[in-house]
Amino acid sequence: MTTSAAGRPLIPQPPSTVTALRQAVAQVSPAALPAFTRELDEAADQARQGSDLAPLQRFIAQWAAYVHIQRQPQLAEDLRRWERVAATGTAEEAFKAASEIGKILDATHAALDAARR
């Protein structure tokens, strides 16, 4: 992943559609495409079995958040760093890491919600 000038996102946030998110994942994190496809298949199967769109809606929300973070290299690195601390740090460090991860995810979802309005 390369950073664009002045720390701007690598790509614009795509619309929250399966096709647009797949294209964005291919650009910002190609290694995540197999997980994207696997999780899409699982969500589609769950939606069919339950005659409910909720699994697909959750899938889209999850991957829109993923793209929002990954298209910003510094934010993505911060998240990975806090995830490492949460996995390997002391209990106190893990608690701090969980708080920081929560802040990143809260800000991500707030930004996505604001963009939908």
N, C-alpha and C positions, 0 to 999 in steps of 0.2 A: 504494500500500500504506500502510495506517495502522498505527501501533503501538498495541497494547493497553496498558492501565494497567500500570505497574510493569515494563515490558519483557517481559511474558509473551508466549508465542507467540500469534500471531493466531488460530490454530485448533489443536485437538488433533492429534497425529500420527494420521493415518488408518490403518486396516488396510492391509496390503500387498496390495491387490487392484486390478485395473485400474479398476473402477468407482469405488472410494473414492479412488484417486489422481487420477483424472480430475476428480472433484468438488473435490478439494483444490487441484489446479492451477488450476481455474477460479476459485477463491476467492483464492488468494495470488499468482497470476501468470497472469492470463488471456491475456496475449500469448504464453505458452509453449504454449497448447493446440494450435496447428497442428503444432509440433514433437513434442508428445506423440503426437498422432494419426499423424503420419508414421512415427515410430519404432515405435509399436505395430504398424502395418501391416507394417513391415519385419521386426520380430521374429516376427510371426505367419507371414509368408511363409517366413522362415528355419526356423522350427520345423516347418512343414508339409513343406518340401523335405527336411529332414534327419531327420524323424520323431524330433525331439528337443526337449524343453521348455527346454533351456538358454538359447536366445535370449530366450524370454519371462521366464525367471527373472532374467536379466541386466537386461532392460528394467524389470522391477518393482523390482529392487534399486536401479537407477540413479535411477528416478523417486521412489522412497521417500526416497532421500538428498536429491534435489532439493527435495522438499516439506519435509523436515525442516529444511533450511537456509532456504528461502524463507518459511516460516511465522514465522521469527525475524528481523525486519527488520534488527537490528544485525548479526547474524551474516551475513546476505545481503549487507549493505553491506561488511562486512569482506572477504568473499570477492571481491566485485567490485573492491574497491580493490587487493587483492593480485593479482588477475588483470590489472588495468591496469599495475601495477608490473612484473609478469612480462613483459608485452608491450612495454613502452616503456622500462623502466629499463636501467641498466648491467648488465653481466654479474653483478656482485656483488649488485645489487638484485634481479635476476631469480632468483638463487640463494636469497636470503632469502625472496623471494615464494613460490618453489616450496616451500620448507620450511614456510612459514605455511599455504599452501593444503593441503599434506599433513596438517598438524595439524588443520585444520578438517575435512577429509574423514575422517581417522582417528577423530576424536571423534564425527562424525556416524554412521559405521558402528558404532562401539562402542555408541552410544546406541540405535541401531536393533536391534542384536544383543541388548542387555540387555532391550529391550522385548519381544522375541520369547520370552524365557525365562519 
